[in-house]
């Protein structure tokens, strides 16, 4: 009998990619914002008990980092309180939980790649809520994987990649922050890595003991590091050499040509935002490699592959 899989956040960047891949592992029930209100604990409990999944993949999140500074209650409800409820229900059902967190749980002062055991110190409401969600899952007793990601982008949704491609058709000069360092990570690589890990346990018949032995927090990001400024330059370079007619690029640009001639590096104080960002939030993927024997491709390779994809 195939395992039953519950996916939340089906319309998000990672969730959309998971929707295409998870059916290979079992019976997928994918829910979006219209089907499940993560700000409603009673609804979450009812849906999970009704569906009784073997695996819960929580790809839903409140990701509006700046808006969260004034929308604290909703950010807390979705990114923290909902995680607590989901984890409690997973424990009661003896289900396994996969959850995605963020590099923004760190303050960026370390200066070298963060490992999973480094003490978190979020600078923003968003980061604090995501950390609270992590802590609720860890303390619940549910078997789980928490995958921390960073600078996630996709060919859909709202993200730096699509914003930059649109602005490049409107402005001859772009001013981009150069003193924040991270690892841009394609949502499809995160989804594929998740499937690769979970599939190994599905092949063993979802042996609870084998899964629980690896339960914990893992960093799952692209290899390497870059700044937003360098990422912007790379996006424009890939755009200029991409094959014509790539559907997602056409949609992102409105089929208009790039007119940007200059990309100017600026500092964080020159581009103030409501939420503070860590200056250096690169995550070490050593634990992922040690435990599962693979790592994600480099950030530039991921970007190049995306520009060749439909």
N, C-alpha and C positions, 0 to 999 in steps of 0.2 A: 504494500500500500504506500502510495506516495505521501511524503510529508506535506503538511499544510503550512503555507508561508503567508504571513501577514506583513505587508509593506505599507508604511505610512509615508506621506510626502511624495506620492507618485508623480506629481507634476513639477517637482523641483529639479535642480540640475542633476544631482546624483540619483534621485528617485526615478527620473525619466529613463536613465540608462539602466538602472536595476530592473525596471519593468520589462525591458527587452531580454534580460539575461536570467532572471530568477525562475521563469517557467521551466528551464532545463533541470531544475532541482526538485520541483514538486508543484503542487497545486497552489497557484498564486492568487491571493486576494489583495488587490492594490487599492488603497484608499487615499484620496486627496482631501483638500480642505473642505470641499463640499460634502464629502461623505463622513468625515470625522473631525469634530471640533476639539482640538487638543487643549483648548482653554476650559473644557468641560470634563472634569474628572469622572463624573458619573457616566457620561457617554463613553469615555475611554474604557472603563471597567466593563460596561455592558457589551461593547463590541468585541472585546478580547474574549470574554467568557462565552459569548455566542459563537464565535469562530473557532475557539480552542486551537490556536495554531501551535505547531511544533517549533517554528522559528518566527521570531518577530524582528523585522528590520526597520528601525526607526530612522528614516531619512528626512523626516520633517523637522523644520527648525524656523525660528524667527531670526532672519538673517539681515535685517535692516539695521546695521551697526550704529549709524548715527541717530536714527529715529528712536532706537531703544533708550537713548538717554532721557527722553521725555515720555516714553511709552513703557515705563518700567514694569508695570503690572502685567501687561500682555507678554513681554519678553520673558519675565519670570514664569508665567503660567505655562508657556509653550516650551521653553528651553530647560526649565528646571522641574516645575511641579508635575508636568505631564510625564517626564522621565521617571519620576518616583512612582507614579501610578502604573505605568507600563512595566517597570521592573518588578513591582510587587505582584502584578498579575502573572508575569512570566515565571516568577518563583513558584507561585501557587499551582501553575499548570505544568511545572517542570519543563518549560519551554526555554529555548536559548534566545538571547537578545543580542542583536547587533545594533550599535548606536554610533553616530558620527559626532565628533567634537571638533575643536579648533585650536590653532596655534595662539589665538588671542587669550588663552588662559594664562599666558606668560607675559611678563612686563618688558621683555626685550633687552634687559641689561646684562645678560650673561656674556654675549659676544662670541659664543661658539654654539654649535647646534645643541638644542635642548634634548635631553633624554627623558624617558617617561617618569623617572624618579625625581627629576628636578622640582623644587617647590614652585607651585603656580602662584601668580600674583597679578590677576587681571587688572587692566587699566580702565576698562569700560563696563557699562551695565551689561552689554552683550556678553563680554568675556566672563563676567561674574555669574551670569545666569547659566552659561554653558558649563562652567565649572561646577555650579550647584547641581546641574543635571548629572554630570559625571559622578559626583560624590553620592548622589541618591542611588544611582545604579550600583556603585561599588558596595554600598552599605546594605543593599536590599537582600543579598544572599542569592540573587539570580545568577546563573551562569551567563557570561557575557563577553563580548568583544566591544571595547570602545576604541574606535579608530579616529585619532586626531588628524585632521587634514589642514591644508593651508591654501589661501589665495585661489579658491576653487573657481574655475571658469568652464563654460560650455558653449555650444553653438546655439543655445536657447536661453531664455530667462534674462536676468539682469546681472551683468558682471562687467569687469574692467575691459575685457576683450571686446565685447560688443559695443560698449560705450565708446571706446577708443576708435573703433572702425567707423562708427557713425560720425564722431567729431572730426575725423580725418577727411570726411567729405564736405565739411562745413568751415573749417578753419585752416589758415595757412601756417599758423604757429600753435603748437601745443606745449603747455607748461606742465611738467610731470615731476612729482616728488622723487628725489634721488637718494634720500637718506633713510629710507625704510627698506629693509632687506628681508626677503622671504623666498619661498619656493612655489611658483605658480603651478597648480596641479589640475589637469584635465579631469572632469567628472567621470568620463568613460573609463579612464585608467583606475580610478578609485572603485568604480562598480566592478570592473573586470577582476581586480585584485580581491575584492570581497567574495565574488563568486568562486574564485580559485581556492580561497581558504575554506569557505563553507562547504564546497563540493567535496573536499577531502573527507569531511566528517559525514556527509550524506552517503558517500560510498561505503562507509563503515556501519551504516544503519543507524546513524544518529546516536551512537553510543555516548550516553551522558557522561560517563566517567572520562572518556578520552577528550571530550570537548571541555569539560570543567578543568582538566589539568592545564589547559592553555588559556583559561579565562583570564581576562585582564585588559590593560590599556596598551595600545600600540600606536606608534606614529606611522602614518601612511601618506607620504607626500612624494612629489617628484624629487629626483636626485638633483643635487646642485643648489645654487642660490643665485639671486639676482635682485635688482631694485625695480621699483615700479617704472622708473625712467628707462632702464635697460629692457624691461619687458615690453614697454611701449615701442621702443626702437625695433625689437625683434618682431613684434606684430606687424609693423609697417613693412619690414623686410619680407616677411612671409607673404603678406598681401600682394606685394609687387611681383613676386615670383610664382604665385599660386596659379593653377590652371584656370582658364576662364569658365564662368558659368557654374561654379560651386554653389549649390542652392542656398546654403546657410549664409555664405558671404554675400550673395546677391540680396538676401533678405536683410542682412545687417546694414548694408550700405545703401539700400534702396536702389541698387544698380547704378549708383553714382560714382564717378571717379574720385580717387584720393587727390586732395589739393594741398595737403600739409607739406610744407617745405622745410620746416624747422621743428625739432623737438628740443625744448629748453629744460635743463635740469633745475629744479628749485628745491628749497628745503621745506621741511614740515611746517615751520612757523609761517612760511609764505603761502601755505595752503591750509589755513585753520579749519578744523572740523569739530563738530560737537563732541565726538568720541575720540579719546586718545588711542593711538595705535602703538604697538611695540615697535621699536626701531630695528630690532633684529629678532625675527621669530622663526628662524630656520630650525627644523626638527630633524633629529637623527633617526634614521630608519634601521639602525643596527639590530634592534630587538626583533623587528619584523623579519629581517633577513635570517637572523639566528633561529627563530622559531618556525618559519615557514619556507625558508630557503629560496627566496626571491625578493626582488625589490622593484620599485617602479622605475621606468626610464627617466632620463634627465629631463629637466623642464623644457629645454629647447627642442629636444627630440619629440616630446609630446605635442608641443605647439606646431611643429612642422607636420606631424602626422594628421593633426586636426585639419590643417589647411588643404590636405589631400583627400579628406573624407567628404562623403556626400551629406 
